[in-house]
Amino acid sequence: MIGTFISAQSNPSNITIRGSGILSGINLTETATEHNQWRNHSIDFSNGNRGSGLLIEGITITDPLRSCIISYNPVNIQHVKLFSWNHRNDGITAGNDSRVEDSFIKVQDDNIKLYYSNQIIRRNVIWQQVSGAVFKFAWNLSGTAEGNQVSDIDLIHSDVFSDYSAAEEDRPDMHSTSAVFSAMGFKEDAAFQNNLFSGIRIEEKNLLRLMSLRMVSSHTGPTGTKVWGDPDPTASKFIDNLTFENIQLAGVPYKQSTLYGNVGGTIRNFSFINLSVDGTVMTNSAMLSSRNDGTGLLTDGNVFNISFSR
């Protein structure tokens, strides 16, 4: 089937999309105005955030105009396969209390956006392409995303081979939206906190970068500089209390992992438990080495209490 599913109902309820067929966006078109808007997703449950009884199961989505699946409502997503090859083609954004299980994701932009709370993301297989993160914590995030549990994930390949060609204005290193874990900007009083990542196996031996987190980004796009996040240095923004347990990397990444608590933002209370690189457990930040640009975890700005242990 070529087309999209969009719920016009506010807070949609009791909707099931199930089957073994293919939902394709191939040859669909959009106006120039629509292209600059966040719409035309393959499956769209973004109207409201208090829906219930939403299930997407078994289908394959390919060639979307925008995201494969977007829901600001609670949704259960099981046994789906998602494929795309164009910029701004994200995988899944799911609302509070959602589940994403037993699925395969290979999309050009962000694979899973963790912008909401109390989600269970488990037993998924991911092939990372070049324009986005495997797990995106924030892109101009507002509000709080917490209580998410991400477990038993296989990253079987990553196509990312380089950063963008120019350094961002608000951080000391070249930016990378395409780290495995990435955050690109927080509005005032926003927070990504109290989240657990466990049992993540990264099979790509030539990974570019494991982690790239910052509170705000002065991102220079085709139309000039845009600030993703609140640039006020007094604005309160947090990435807080994250646990990374039993994370396995098959090889040493090319680039350093970076934590940048800037412009009023604070990154704190990270616990890396049994993080291993090529079979060696990292017991301190200096051991988290990189091939191209020195060794150790790079931190700058308000970054506190980052621990490594077996």
N, C-alpha and C positions, 0 to 999 in steps of 0.2 A: 504494500500500500504506500502511495506517495501522498504525504499530507502531514497534518499536525493534529494533536488533541489539545484543546484549550477549554478549561472549565470556566464558564461565565458565571457560575454560582459563587456567591461569596461564602467563604468557609465551606467548601464542598465536602460532601459526605457520601459514604457508601458507593464508591466508584471503583470498579475493578477493570484493569486493562491486562488481559492474560492471553497467552498463546505462544505459538512457536513461529509466528510470522515475522516479517520485516516491515518496520515503519521507516520510510526513507524521505529525506528532504531534497533528493536529487531533482534538479531542474525547477525547483520552487524559486520564485523571485520576490523581491521586496523593493519598496520605494526608497529613494535616498533618505527621506525622513525616517522611515522605519529602520534603515540601516544604522542610524545614529542613536536609536532607542534600544532599550533592553526588552525585546519582544521576539516573537516568531520562534519560540522554543518548540522542540518536537512534542514534548508533553509538558503542559503548563498548568500547575495547580497553585499559582501564585496569588490568587484572589482571596485575601483574608489569611488568617493564621490559626483559626480555631476549628478547622475541619476534623473529620474522623472517618475511619473505615476506608482509607485509600490504599489500594494495592496495585502495584505494577509487577508483573511476574512473567518471566520466560521469553519476552520478546527481544528482538534485535533492533537497535536504532542505528541508522547510518546516514551520513551526509546531512546533518541538521543545518538549518540556517544560523541558529544560535546554540543554546544549550541543548543537550539531549533530554534531560529531565530537570525541571525546576519546580519546587514546591515550598511555599512558606508555611504550609500546613503539615501536620504529622502524616508520614507516608511510609509504607513498607515496600521496599524494592528488593526483589529476589530473582536470582537466576537470569538477569538481563545481560545483554552484550551490547556495548556502545562503541561506535567507530566514527571518527571524523578526521579531516585532514586540513582544516582551515582555521586561521586565527579567529579567536572569540568563540570557538566551538568548545564549550566546557562540557564536562560529564554530568555530575550530579550536584545539585543544591537541594537539601532537604530540611524541612522545618523541625521545630522542637519535637523530641520524643520519636524521631524517625528511626528506621532500621534500613541498612543497606547491606545485603548479605549475598554471598555465593555468586558474585557477578564478575564479569570481565570488562575492563575499561581501557580503551585505546583512543584517546581524543587529543586534538592538537593543543588545546589550552588546558586550564586547570581540570584535574581529574575529579577530585572531591573537595567541595568547599564546606568548611566547618564553621559556618557563620551563626549557627543556632545551637541549642543546648540539649543535653540528655539524649544524644544519638548513640546508637550502637552500630558500628561499622566493622564488619568482620568477615573473614574467609573470602576475601576478594583478591583477584589477580589484576595487575595493572601493567600496562606498557606505556611508559612516559614518552610523549613526543616533545617538540622543541619550544612551545610557546608558554607553558604553564607549569605549575607545581603539581606534585602528586597530592599533597594535602595543603590547601590554602587556608591559612588562619584568618586573614583579613585582606580586604581591598577596600579601604575607606570604611572600615567597620564602624557601625553604631550599635550601642547596646552591649550586652554581655553574652558570650558564648562559653558555656561551662558544662561540666559533668558528662562530657563525651568520652566514649570508650572505643578505641580503635585497636583491633587485634587480628592476628593471624592473616597478615597481608603479604602477598608475594609480588614484589616489583621485579618482573622478569627481564626487563630491558629498558634502557633509557637512550633516546636519540639525541639528547642535549650535548652539544660539543663546544659551545662558546657562550660567554656573556654578551650583552649588548655592547656596541662598539664604543660607548662613551660612559664615563663615570657619572653617577647621579650627583646632584648638587648637595645633598644633605647627608652623605655618608662617606667614609674614607675609602671604601673599596668600590670596585665596579659592581653594579647591581646584578642580581640574578633572580628574576621571577621564576626561574625554572629549577630551583632547588627542590629536593624532595619535600622539605617543610619550608613554607614561605609565608611571610606576612608583609604587606605593602602599605599599611596606613590605618590609623585609628582616629576616629572622631573623639571629641572631648567626652570623658567619662566612659569610654568603651573599654572592654576587657576581654581577653581570651585567657581563661583561668580554670584550674582544677580539672585538667583533662589528662587522660591516660593513653599512651601508645605502647603496645606490647606485642611481641612476636612478629616483628616486621623483618622480612628477609629481602635484602637488596642484592639481586643476583648479577647486576651490571658491574663488571670489573672496571669499567672506564667511566664511572660516574663523575659528572662535573662537580656537583656540590651537594652536600647533605642538607644543610640548613642555611637559610638567609632570612633573618627576621629584623624588622625595623618598625618604628612607631609611626613615622610619616615619611612620605617620599615626594620630593619635588621632581616629578617625572616629566621629562621633556619629550612630548609627542610631536606628531606632524604639524599640529596647530599651535605649538608653543608650550610653555611650561604650565603644567597642571599640578596642583598639590593634592595628593591622595592622603587625606588625614588632616587633623587640626594642627596648623602651624604655630599656634599660640604656645610659647614655651612654658606657660603656667597651666596649660590644660592637663588634666589628670588622665593618663592612659596606662594600661597595664597588660603585660603578658606575665602570668603569675602561676606558680605551682603546677608545673608540667612534669610528668613522669614518663621517661623513655626507658622501657624495660625489655631486655632481650632483643635488641636491634642488631642485625647482622649485615655487615657490608662485605661483599666478596673481594673488594679491592680498595686501595687508597684513592680517595677522590682527587681530581686535579686541582680544585680550588678549596680554600679554607671555608669552614663554616663560620658564619658571622652572626653576632647578636649585637644590635645597635639600638640602645635605649636613648632616643634623641627627642628634642623638642617637647619636653614635659613628660615624655614616656618613660616607663620603667620596665625592665625585664628582670625577673627575680625568681628564685626558688625552682631551679631546674634540677631534676635528679636523673642522671644517666646510670642505669643499673645494668651491668652486663652488656654494654655496648661493645661489640667486637668488630674489628677491621682486619680482614684477611686472617682470621683465626686468633688475633690478639685482642684481649680485653683492654679497653681504655680505662685506666685508673686515675688519670688526671687530664686536665685540658690541654696540656702540652703534647700529649700523645696523639691527639686527634689531628694527625698530620695531613698535609696535602702535597701534591707532586710539584706544582708550579710556583707557588707563592708563599714559601715558608712553611713553618710547622705550627701546630697548635690552633686552638679555637680563638678567633679574633673577636674581642669584645670592645665596645666603645660607648661612652656615655653612661647612663644609669643602668648598670647591669650588676646584679648582686646574687651571691649564694648559688653558684653553679657547681654541682658536685658530681663526681664520678666514683663508682664503686663496683665491686664484683657482685 
